[in-house]
Amino acid sequence: MVNDLVSDPGTPECTGGTRLQQWRVTISRDPVNQPRYVERVLAHQFSMSREKAKRTRLEIFNQGQTEVAAGTRERMEALVQALHGYGLRATLGGPDQQ
């Protein structure tokens, strides 16, 4: 499930009316980062409420990973790089990976 954190409503359309497929960012659980730290990073990076950051953090730690954003490749690559800067285990999934 993709949380509506950074979904990109302005995704361009191809000629013919088909939407370009979006790239996805997934954060995975890791044994290094404390849950509260992950929650604070989510709240800061995505400008979300503490409650939403807590729900997302619980999803990461209970399910092992969760998709946190979807959009254009360039925006998602920048987001993954920013999350790596915080020490989180973030990965970029292509449009054909669901």
Secondary structure as UniProt FT lines:
FT   TURN            4..5
FT   TURN            9..10
FT   TURN            15..16
FT   STRAND          23..28
FT   HELIX           35..46
FT   HELIX           50..63
FT   STRAND          65..71
FT   HELIX           73..85
FT   TURN            86..87
FT   STRAND          89..93
FT   TURN            95..96
//
